[in-house]
Amino acid sequence: MDASTRTATEESARREAVVECSRVTRTYERGGGGGWLSFGDGGREELPTVTALDDVSLTIERGEFVGLSGPSGSGKSTLIHLLAGLDTPSEGTVTLAGEEVSDLSQNELTRLRLEQVGIVFQRFHLLPSLSARANVALPLVERGMGKSERREEAADLLERVGLGDRQSHRPGEMSGGEQQRVAVARALAGDPLVVFADEPTGELDTDTGATILNLLGDLAEDRAVVLASHDEQALDRTDRVIRLRDGQVKSA
């Protein structure tokens, strides 16, 4: 294979679709009861529904750093849950790592998320009683990886995010920026195809937030990274921004 062919092949692999949704709508019922409200006299009334997402189609490829923006109630959180396989659509299809999520059993969907999805939360969600290394290794425990392999991979990931000297520290002994870097390392455990970062800089000062954004941008070299944020300066760092309003994509 000559150099030009190899470069084209590598570029094609890098730009493969990681997450796709087609004509996706997600509705929720107001209340419970299977869509109906029952009365003591035997009567019943159909419950109203809320449309959180309305006919959304998009594709996110390997190698992309994608921003996701929208005001409260725009459907941003619902879209993240669908793209990450945490929820399934009412209509339309979501394909994650080549698997249509609605076709999977709950066990299969859990396994897909574990192997292909990493999530970075705004408030870190680290276990306070565990060291940084143990927090990073948690997804590897779920995957059944042996103890020595878990320790080695977690240590390597902490080195990658600049915390090689903080592996034995617990979250309470670390700054907010250090805790968020631990959360990023944990999201990378198992080498997922896509990482979702939900307002990851919201609890951080400007300089520390910039460090996290640089790190997320670097991660997108060999996977997809989706950054949900209200911060326009943060979104400016992404390759493109998907903007939601009233459950619909207004620009992408």
C-alpha positions in Angstrom: 0.0 0.0 0.0 1.5 3.3 -1.1 1.6 6.4 1.2 -1.3 8.2 -0.5 -3.5 5.1 -0.3 -2.6 4.5 3.3 -3.4 8.1 4.2 -6.8 7.9 2.5 -7.6 4.7 4.3 -6.5 6.1 7.7 -8.6 9.2 7.1 -11.7 7.1 6.1 -11.3 5.0 9.3 -10.9 8.1 11.4 -14.1 9.7 10.0 -16.3 6.7 10.5 -19.8 7.4 12.0 -19.7 6.7 15.7 -23.3 8.0 16.6 -26.2 8.6 14.3 -29.8 9.4 14.8 -32.5 9.5 12.1 -35.9 11.2 12.5 -35.7 10.8 16.3 -38.6 12.0 18.4 -38.8 11.5 22.2 -42.0 12.2 24.1 -42.8 11.8 27.8 -46.1 11.5 29.5 -47.1 14.0 32.2 -47.6 11.6 35.1 -47.9 7.8 35.1 -50.5 5.1 34.5 -49.4 4.0 31.0 -50.7 7.2 29.3 -54.1 7.2 31.0 -55.4 8.7 34.2 -58.0 6.5 35.9 -60.9 7.8 38.1 -62.8 6.0 40.9 -66.0 6.0 38.8 -64.3 3.9 36.1 -63.7 6.7 33.8 -60.3 7.6 32.5 -58.6 10.4 30.6 -55.6 10.3 28.3 -52.6 12.1 29.8 -50.9 14.9 27.9 -47.4 14.3 26.5 -44.3 16.5 26.3 -42.2 16.4 23.2 -38.6 16.7 24.3 -37.1 16.1 20.9 -38.8 16.5 17.5 -37.6 14.8 14.3 -33.9 15.1 15.0 -31.3 13.7 12.6 -27.5 14.0 12.9 -24.3 12.1 12.6 -21.1 12.4 14.7 -17.9 10.9 13.4 -14.7 9.6 14.8 -12.2 12.5 15.1 -14.9 15.2 15.7 -15.0 17.5 18.7 -18.7 18.5 18.6 -20.4 21.1 20.7 -24.0 20.8 21.9 -25.8 24.0 22.9 -29.3 25.0 23.8 -31.3 26.8 26.5 -32.9 25.0 29.4 -35.8 22.8 28.0 -34.3 22.7 24.5 -33.9 18.9 24.6 -30.1 18.9 25.1 -30.1 16.5 28.1 -32.6 14.2 26.3 -30.4 14.1 23.2 -27.3 13.2 25.2 -29.2 10.4 26.9 -30.3 9.0 23.6 -26.9 9.3 21.9 -25.2 7.7 24.9 -27.6 4.8 24.9 -29.1 5.8 28.3 -32.6 6.1 26.7 -34.4 5.0 23.6 -36.4 7.1 21.2 -40.2 7.1 20.9 -39.8 7.3 17.1 -36.8 7.1 14.8 -33.5 5.3 15.2 -30.3 5.8 17.2 -27.2 3.9 16.1 -24.3 3.8 18.5 -21.0 2.1 17.4 -22.9 0.4 14.6 -25.7 -1.0 16.8 -29.3 0.2 16.7 -30.1 0.8 20.4 -33.8 -0.1 20.1 -32.9 -3.5 18.9 -30.9 -4.4 21.9 -31.9 -6.0 25.2 -31.2 -4.1 28.4 -28.2 -6.3 29.1 -26.9 -5.8 25.6 -27.4 -2.0 25.8 -25.6 -1.9 29.2 -22.6 -3.8 27.7 -22.5 -1.5 24.7 -22.4 1.6 26.9 -19.7 0.0 29.1 -17.5 -0.8 26.1 -18.1 2.2 23.8 -19.2 5.2 25.9 -17.4 7.5 28.4 -19.2 10.3 30.3 -17.7 13.3 32.1 -20.2 15.0 34.5 -20.2 18.6 35.7 -19.9 17.6 39.4 -17.3 14.8 38.8 -19.3 12.0 40.5 -16.2 10.4 42.0 -16.5 8.1 45.0 -15.0 10.0 47.9 -13.7 6.9 49.8 -11.6 5.7 46.8 -8.3 6.8 45.5 -8.0 8.5 42.1 -6.6 5.3 40.6 -9.5 3.2 42.1 -12.1 5.7 40.8 -10.6 5.4 37.3 -10.6 1.6 37.5 -14.3 1.3 38.3 -15.5 0.8 34.7 -12.8 -1.8 34.2 -14.1 -3.7 37.2 -17.5 -3.9 35.5 -15.8 -5.2 32.4 -14.2 -8.0 34.3 -10.6 -6.9 33.9 -8.1 -8.5 36.3 -6.7 -6.4 39.2 -3.2 -6.0 38.0 -4.4 -5.0 34.5 -6.9 -2.5 36.0 -4.2 -0.9 38.1 -1.9 -0.6 35.2 -4.5 0.9 32.8 -5.8 3.3 35.5 -2.2 4.5 36.3 -1.5 5.0 32.5 -4.7 7.1 32.1 -3.9 9.3 35.1 -0.4 9.9 33.6 -2.1 10.9 30.4 -4.2 13.6 32.1 -1.2 14.8 34.1 -2.0 13.2 37.5 0.7 10.5 37.7 1.8 11.9 41.0 -1.8 12.0 42.5 -2.9 8.4 42.0 -3.3 7.5 45.7 -5.1 10.7 46.6 -8.8 10.7 47.4 -11.1 13.3 45.8 -11.3 15.4 49.0 -7.5 15.8 48.8 -7.6 17.2 45.3 -8.6 20.5 43.6 -11.7 20.8 41.5 -9.6 20.7 38.3 -7.7 17.6 39.5 -11.0 15.9 40.3 -12.3 16.7 36.8 -9.2 15.3 35.2 -9.7 12.1 37.2 -13.3 12.0 35.8 -11.9 12.4 32.3 -9.4 9.6 32.9 -12.3 7.4 34.2 -14.3 8.2 31.0 -11.4 6.9 28.9 -11.2 3.6 30.8 -11.7 0.8 28.2 -10.9 3.1 25.3 -14.5 4.1 24.3 -15.5 5.3 20.8 -17.3 8.4 22.1 -17.0 10.6 25.2 -19.8 12.8 26.3 -18.9 15.8 28.5 -21.9 17.4 30.2 -21.0 21.0 31.3 -17.5 19.7 32.4 -16.2 23.2 33.2 -19.2 24.6 35.0 -17.6 24.1 38.4 -14.1 25.3 37.4 -12.3 28.6 37.2 -11.4 29.9 33.7 -7.8 28.7 33.6 -8.6 25.2 34.9 -11.6 25.0 32.6 -9.3 25.8 29.6 -7.1 22.9 30.6 -10.0 20.5 30.6 -11.2 21.8 27.2 -7.7 21.4 25.7 -7.6 17.8 27.1 -11.0 17.0 25.6 -9.9 18.5 22.2 -6.9 16.2 22.2 -9.0 13.2 22.9 -11.0 13.8 19.7 -8.0 12.8 17.6 -8.9 9.1 17.8 -12.6 9.1 19.0 -15.6 11.4 19.0 -16.1 13.9 21.8 -19.4 15.7 22.5 -19.3 18.7 24.7 -22.6 20.0 26.1 -22.2 23.6 27.3 -23.9 27.0 27.7 -20.4 28.6 27.5 -19.9 30.1 24.0 -16.1 30.4 24.6 -16.0 26.7 25.4 -18.1 25.9 22.3 -15.7 28.0 20.2 -13.1 25.3 20.8 -15.2 22.6 19.1 -15.2 21.7 15.4 -18.9 22.4 15.0 -21.9 23.2 17.2 -25.3 21.5 17.2 -27.8 24.1 18.5 -31.1 22.9 19.8 -34.3 24.9 20.5 -37.7 23.5 21.4 -36.5 20.0 20.8 -35.3 20.7 17.2 -31.9 21.2 15.6 -31.6 24.8 14.5 -28.1 24.6 13.2 -25.3 22.0 13.0 
